[in-house]
Amino acid sequence: SGSDLGNYLKGLPAGSVETIELITNPSAKYDAAGNAGIINIRLKKDQRLGLNGGANLSYGQGFYEKIAAGLNLNYRDKRWNYFGSHNFNHRVGFNNLLVYRRYRVDGNLTGVFDQNNFMLFPFNTHNLRGGVDFSPTKKTTVGVLLNGVLNAVDPRSDNRSDILDAQERYAGRFTTTSRNHNRWRNGSANLNLKHTFDSTGREFTADLDYARYQNRVDQNFVTQFYDAQDNPIRRNNLIGDLGGSLTIASVKGDYTHPMGKRGKVEAGFKSSLVTADNDVRFFNRVDNVNVPDPDQSNHFRYRENINAVYANYHREWAGLSLQLGLRGEQTVADGNQLTTGQTFRRNYFQVFPSVFLKRTLSKNHDLSASVSRRIDRPSYQQLNPFRLFLDPTTYREGNPFLLPQLTYSAEVSHTYRQKFTTTLSYSRTTDNITSVLLQNNETRVTFQTDRNLAVFNYYALS
């Protein structure tokens, strides 16, 4: 998910990045997922012979401190290259949420919650990376890469909610304190091969990947209710025991065949298998005894297999560039919500064509056009029925029954002197995944989740 990627990047020192490539019109070689293109982050590998290394340390101060430190080492000879790094990141974020929430039944105001919630997020992240490359010949390289992310965050929040009656007069309040303990253990391994056949650029690459992500979350919410005279009337204690695991295994191969000096054909395949198991348990603590709460608990298992093949053609002429691609992806997904007995099975095949054309009209003018079809599958976090509470009336939860969204997009762009770009674009998305707030005016509970909206049309001139 975007937040997971953000946490990873915040723990990555800028000095370890060699290049950041922005691919606005990705070819069929890449997964069909994503509407905005691809960001390819290439990390540095020291090309010098012998033992080399570096260290970094930084400190920043906003409302709270931000500390980063790292060490990287590299040893290379003519055939072998060993590398490793460890980066640590500590930062503290916060969120101050002010909500004035009105509840109505049949259009008539029945009450108001005036809420002030302050949440603190102290993060401690370790990024570990190590591997070895072996080159038996000048044309062949075999490598092994290991990655690990250890993330610890202990968010805590304090919430005050004033209860107002239908005339918006003070009628009482409740306060909620939250003390959570979160741990993520993410690890991945990669085996890669690259073989160059000749000097023309004909080459084959292959990758085997395996990743396992585990999370453990302990939640403790204490809510105290008061009457209109601020006398305490009752106290609730909700305990959350949330655990989850996610495994990803994939294999892929890519072949590039040049066609003269200005053309090439690419073809390849990819197959991936994902399994997820998320067990969400909540308890009400009564007289120091944890009593299971079946209305809040959920156990969801998910399995997804995606098989893909592609072919891509690229050709350049004097002042003209053409890229044609076609990718086919078969998706088989099974979901099982053990708590409610709800299940689903999806088996579908999708074709994703793409066309990109660029024409140089003169020294100062370039014209380009593109048409493509893309897919966005729900992230595993969006599918996870995990609940994040702010107070007894406000929470966020995943939706295990989200469908993927499909997008057709078209774009025409003009560039003047390689500096000024004017772009006209349009896209149409079906089953658009959208974050929504849903409110029950009778129970006065509001929650945020993701739903599929029928159609989303996007027009842009930039």
C-alpha positions in Angstrom: 0.0 0.0 0.0 1.0 3.6 -0.3 1.5 4.0 3.5 3.8 0.9 3.5 5.8 2.3 0.7 6.1 5.6 2.4 7.4 4.0 5.6 10.0 2.1 3.5 11.2 5.2 1.7 11.4 7.3 4.9 13.9 4.7 6.2 16.0 4.8 3.0 18.8 7.3 2.9 19.0 9.5 -0.2 22.7 8.5 -0.7 21.8 4.9 -1.4 19.6 5.8 -4.4 21.4 5.8 -7.8 18.5 6.9 -10.0 14.7 7.4 -9.9 13.1 6.6 -13.3 9.6 8.0 -14.0 7.9 5.8 -16.6 4.7 7.6 -17.6 3.8 5.2 -20.4 5.0 1.8 -19.2 5.2 -1.0 -21.8 3.4 -4.3 -21.7 6.6 -5.7 -20.0 5.3 -4.3 -16.7 2.3 -5.3 -14.6 -1.0 -3.9 -15.9 -1.6 -2.4 -12.4 -1.6 1.3 -11.8 -3.0 4.3 -13.7 -0.3 6.9 -13.2 2.7 5.0 -14.5 5.7 3.5 -12.7 8.4 4.8 -10.4 11.5 2.7 -10.7 13.9 3.3 -7.8 17.4 1.9 -8.6 19.7 1.5 -5.6 23.5 2.0 -5.8 25.9 -0.9 -6.3 29.5 0.2 -5.8 31.5 -0.7 -9.0 34.9 -0.1 -7.4 37.1 -3.1 -6.7 38.0 -4.0 -3.1 36.2 -3.1 0.1 34.3 0.2 0.1 31.6 1.5 2.4 29.8 4.6 3.8 27.9 5.8 6.8 25.2 8.4 7.2 23.5 10.2 10.1 20.9 12.9 10.1 18.6 14.7 12.5 15.5 16.8 11.8 13.1 18.7 14.1 9.5 19.4 13.3 6.9 19.3 16.1 8.9 16.1 17.0 12.3 14.7 16.2 13.3 12.7 13.1 16.5 10.6 13.3 18.1 8.5 10.5 21.3 6.5 10.5 22.8 3.9 8.2 25.8 1.9 7.2 26.6 0.1 3.9 29.5 -2.1 2.8 30.6 -3.5 -0.5 33.3 -5.9 -1.6 34.0 -6.6 -5.3 36.5 -8.5 -7.3 36.4 -9.6 -10.9 33.8 -12.3 -10.5 32.2 -11.7 -7.1 30.4 -8.8 -5.5 29.2 -8.8 -1.9 27.0 -6.0 -0.5 25.0 -5.2 2.6 23.4 -2.3 4.4 21.5 -1.4 7.5 19.4 1.7 7.9 17.5 2.9 10.9 14.8 5.5 11.0 13.1 7.1 14.0 10.3 9.6 13.6 7.2 10.8 15.4 4.1 11.9 13.6 0.8 13.2 15.0 -2.8 13.7 13.9 -5.2 16.2 15.5 -8.7 15.4 14.3 -11.6 17.9 15.1 -15.1 16.6 14.2 -18.5 18.2 14.6 -20.8 15.4 13.8 -24.6 15.9 13.4 -27.1 13.0 13.5 -30.5 13.2 11.8 -33.5 10.9 11.6 -36.1 11.7 8.9 -34.3 15.0 8.4 -34.6 16.1 12.0 -31.6 16.8 14.2 -31.4 14.3 17.0 -28.0 15.0 18.5 -24.4 16.1 18.0 -20.9 14.8 18.8 -18.3 17.6 19.2 -15.0 15.6 19.1 -11.3 16.4 19.6 -8.9 13.5 19.0 -5.1 13.7 19.2 -3.0 10.7 18.1 0.7 10.3 18.3 2.7 7.9 16.0 6.3 7.1 17.1 8.0 4.9 14.5 11.2 2.9 14.7 12.2 1.2 11.4 15.1 -1.0 10.5 15.8 -1.7 6.8 18.2 -4.6 6.2 19.6 -5.5 2.8 22.3 -7.9 1.7 23.3 -10.1 -1.3 25.9 -11.4 -3.6 26.4 -11.3 -7.4 28.5 -13.8 -9.3 29.7 -13.4 -12.9 31.1 -16.7 -14.3 31.5 -15.0 -17.7 31.3 -11.4 -18.9 27.9 -12.2 -20.4 26.2 -13.9 -17.4 25.4 -12.7 -13.9 23.6 -14.6 -11.1 22.6 -12.8 -7.9 20.9 -13.4 -4.6 19.3 -10.5 -2.7 17.8 -10.5 0.8 15.7 -7.7 2.3 14.2 -7.2 5.7 12.0 -4.5 7.3 11.5 -4.4 11.0 8.9 -1.8 11.9 7.7 -0.9 15.4 5.1 1.7 16.2 3.2 2.3 19.4 0.4 4.8 18.6 -1.5 6.4 21.4 -4.5 8.7 21.3 -6.6 10.8 23.6 -10.2 11.6 22.6 -12.9 13.8 24.1 -16.4 13.8 22.7 -19.0 16.2 24.0 -22.6 15.0 23.5 -25.1 17.6 22.6 -28.9 17.2 22.4 -31.3 18.1 19.5 -31.1 21.7 20.6 -27.2 21.5 20.6 -27.0 21.8 24.4 -24.5 20.0 26.5 -25.8 16.6 27.6 -22.7 14.8 28.7 -19.4 13.5 27.3 -17.2 10.5 26.9 -13.4 10.2 26.8 -11.3 7.5 25.1 -7.7 6.7 25.6 -5.9 4.3 23.3 -2.6 2.6 23.8 -1.5 0.3 21.0 1.5 -1.9 20.4 2.3 -2.7 16.7 5.0 -4.9 15.2 5.7 -5.7 11.5 8.3 -8.2 10.4 8.7 -8.2 6.6 11.3 -10.3 4.7 12.0 -11.1 1.1 14.4 -13.1 -1.0 15.3 -12.8 -4.7 17.3 -15.0 -7.1 18.1 -13.3 -10.4 19.8 -14.2 -13.6 20.9 -12.0 -16.5 22.5 -13.4 -19.7 23.6 -11.2 -22.7 23.9 -13.3 -25.9 25.8 -10.8 -28.0 26.7 -7.2 -28.4 23.5 -6.3 -30.2 21.5 -6.2 -27.0 19.9 -9.6 -27.1 19.4 -10.7 -23.5 17.4 -12.9 -21.2 16.6 -12.1 -17.5 14.8 -14.2 -14.9 13.7 -13.6 -11.3 12.4 -15.8 -8.5 10.9 -13.9 -5.6 9.5 -14.9 -2.2 8.3 -12.5 0.5 6.6 -13.0 3.8 5.0 -10.2 5.8 3.8 -10.6 9.4 2.1 -8.1 11.7 1.0 -8.2 15.3 -1.2 -5.5 16.8 -2.3 -5.2 20.4 -4.9 -2.6 21.1 -6.3 -1.2 24.4 -9.2 1.3 24.4 -10.6 2.7 27.7 -13.8 4.8 27.4 -15.3 6.7 30.4 -18.8 8.1 30.1 -20.1 11.2 32.0 -23.6 12.7 32.5 -24.6 16.3 32.0 -23.2 17.2 35.4 -19.9 15.5 34.5 -20.4 12.6 37.0 -18.9 9.3 35.8 -21.7 6.8 34.9 -19.9 3.8 33.3 -16.6 2.6 31.9 -15.8 0.3 28.9 -12.6 -1.4 28.1 -12.1 -2.9 24.6 -9.1 -5.1 23.9 -7.9 -5.9 20.3 -5.7 -8.8 19.4 -4.9 -8.6 15.7 -2.6 -10.8 13.8 -1.9 -11.3 10.1 0.5 -12.9 7.6 1.0 -12.4 3.9 3.2 -14.5 1.6 4.0 -13.7 -2.1 5.9 -16.0 -4.4 6.5 -15.2 -8.1 8.6 -16.2 -11.1 9.1 -14.2 -14.2 11.3 -14.2 -17.3 11.9 -11.5 -20.0 13.6 -11.8 -23.4 14.7 -8.9 -25.5 15.5 -9.3 -29.2 16.8 -6.3 -31.2 15.6 -5.7 -34.8 18.2 -3.6 -36.4 19.6 -0.5 -34.7 16.2 1.1 -34.1 13.8 -1.6 -33.2 13.3 -4.4 -30.7 10.8 -7.0 -29.6 10.2 -8.0 -26.0 8.3 -11.0 -24.7 7.9 -12.7 -21.3 5.8 -14.2 -18.6 5.1 -13.8 -14.9 3.3 -16.0 -12.4 2.6 -15.1 -8.8 0.8 -16.7 -5.8 -0.4 -14.7 -2.8 -1.9 -16.0 0.4 -3.1 -13.9 3.3 -4.5 -14.8 6.7 -5.8 -12.1 8.9 -7.3 -12.9 12.3 -9.0 -9.9 14.1 -10.1 -10.6 17.6 -11.8 -8.1 20.0 -12.6 -8.6 23.7 -14.6 -6.6 26.3 -12.7 -6.6 29.6 -15.2 -7.2 32.4 -13.9 -7.6 36.0 -10.4 -8.2 34.6 -11.7 -11.0 32.4 -11.5 -10.7 28.6 -15.0 -11.7 27.1 -14.9 -12.3 23.3 -16.9 -9.8 21.2 -18.1 -11.6 18.1 -19.6 -8.4 16.6 -16.2 -6.8 16.3 -14.1 -9.9 15.5 -13.3 -11.2 12.0 -11.1 -13.9 10.4 -10.4 -13.6 6.7 -8.3 -15.8 4.4 -7.4 -14.8 0.9 -5.6 -16.6 -2.0 -4.7 -15.0 -5.3 -3.0 -16.4 -8.4 -2.1 -14.2 -11.4 -0.5 -15.6 -14.6 0.6 -13.1 -17.3 2.2 -13.2 -20.7 3.2 -10.2 -22.8 4.7 -9.0 -26.1 6.0 -5.6 -26.9 7.3 -3.9 -30.0 9.3 -0.7 -30.2 10.6 1.0 -33.3 12.1 4.4 -34.1 12.3 6.2 -37.4 13.6 9.7 -38.3 11.5 11.9 -36.0 9.0 9.1 -35.2 8.8 6.6 -32.3 6.2 3.8 -31.9 5.5 1.4 -29.1 2.9 -1.4 -29.3 2.2 -3.7 -26.4 -0.3 -6.5 -25.5 -0.5 -8.1 -22.1 -2.8 -10.9 -20.9 -3.4 -11.6 -17.3 -5.5 -14.4 -15.7 -6.6 -13.8 -12.1 -7.9 -16.5 -9.8 -8.9 -15.3 -6.3 -10.6 -17.0 -3.4 -11.8 -15.3 -0.2 -13.2 -16.9 2.9 -14.6 -14.9 5.8 -14.5 -17.6 8.5 -16.5 -15.6 11.1 -19.6 -15.1 8.9 -19.2 -18.0 6.5 -19.1 -15.7 3.5 -16.9 -16.8 0.6 -16.2 -15.7 -3.0 -14.3 -17.0 -6.0 -13.2 -15.0 -9.0 -11.7 -16.3 -12.2 -11.2 -13.9 -15.0 -8.9 -13.2 -18.0 -8.1 -9.6 -19.0 -6.3 -8.2 -22.0 -4.4 -5.0 -21.7 -3.3 -3.3 -25.0 -1.2 -0.2 -25.1 -0.1 2.2 -27.9 2.4 5.0 -27.6 3.4 7.3 -30.5 5.8 10.2 -30.5 6.5 12.6 -33.4 9.1 15.2 -33.6 7.6 18.0 -35.7 10.6 20.3 -35.6 13.5 21.4 -33.4 11.1 23.1 -31.0 7.9 21.0 -31.2 7.2 17.4 -30.2 3.8 15.7 -30.3 2.9 12.4 -28.6 -0.3 10.3 -28.0 -1.0 7.2 -26.0 -3.9 4.8 -25.4 -3.9 2.0 -22.8 -6.0 -0.2 -20.6 -5.0 -0.7 -17.0 -6.2 -2.5 -13.9 -6.0 -1.6 -10.2 -6.6 -4.5 -7.8 -7.4 -3.7 -4.2 -4.3 -3.6 -2.0 -4.0 -6.4 0.6 -4.5 -3.7 3.3 -7.8 -2.6 1.7 -9.0 -6.3 1.7 -8.0 -6.8 5.3 -11.0 -6.5 7.7 -8.7 -5.0 10.2 -10.4 -2.3 12.4 -8.6 0.9 13.6 -10.6 2.6 16.3 -10.5 6.3 17.3 -13.3 5.9 19.9 -16.5 3.7 20.3 -18.2 5.7 17.5 -15.5 6.0 14.9 -13.3 3.5 13.2 -11.8 2.4 9.9 -12.0 -1.1 8.4 -11.1 -2.9 5.2 -13.5 -4.5 2.8 -12.7 -8.1 1.8 -15.2 -8.0 -1.1 -13.7 -5.2 -3.1 -13.5 -5.7 -6.9 -10.6 -4.6 -9.1 -11.1 -1.4 -11.0 -10.5 -1.2 -14.8 -9.4 1.9 -16.7 -9.2 3.0 -20.3 -7.0 6.1 -20.7 -6.0 8.3 -23.6 -3.6 11.2 -23.7 -2.3 13.8 -26.2 0.7 15.9 -25.4 2.6 18.7 -27.0 6.1 19.8 -25.9 7.8 23.1 -26.8 11.5 23.4 -26.6 11.7 20.4 -24.2 10.4 22.7 -21.5 6.8 23.5 -21.9 4.3 20.6 -22.1 0.6 20.9 -22.7 -1.4 17.7 -22.1 -5.0 16.8 -22.7 -6.1 13.5 -21.1 -9.2 11.4 -20.4 -9.8 8.2 -18.6 -12.9 6.1 -17.7 -12.8 3.7 -14.7 -15.4 1.1 -13.9 -15.8 -0.3 -10.4 -13.7 2.6 -9.1 -12.3 1.9 -5.6 -13.2 4.9 -3.5 -12.8 5.7 0.2 -16.1 6.5 1.8 -17.5 7.6 5.2 -20.7 5.8 6.2 -22.8 7.0 9.2 -25.5 5.2 11.1 -27.7 7.9 12.5 -29.5 5.5 14.9 -26.5 3.9 16.5 -24.4 7.1 16.0 -21.4 5.0 14.6 -19.3 6.3 11.7 -16.8 4.3 9.9 -14.5 4.7 6.9 -14.0 2.0 4.3 -13.5 1.4 0.6 -16.3 0.7 -1.8 -16.7 0.2 -5.6 -18.4 3.0 -7.4 -19.9 2.2 -10.8 -18.1 4.7 -13.1 -15.5 7.4 -12.7 -14.7 9.8 -15.6 -11.6 11.9 -15.4 -10.8 14.9 -17.7 -7.6 16.9 -17.5 -5.8 19.8 -19.2 -2.4 20.6 -17.9 
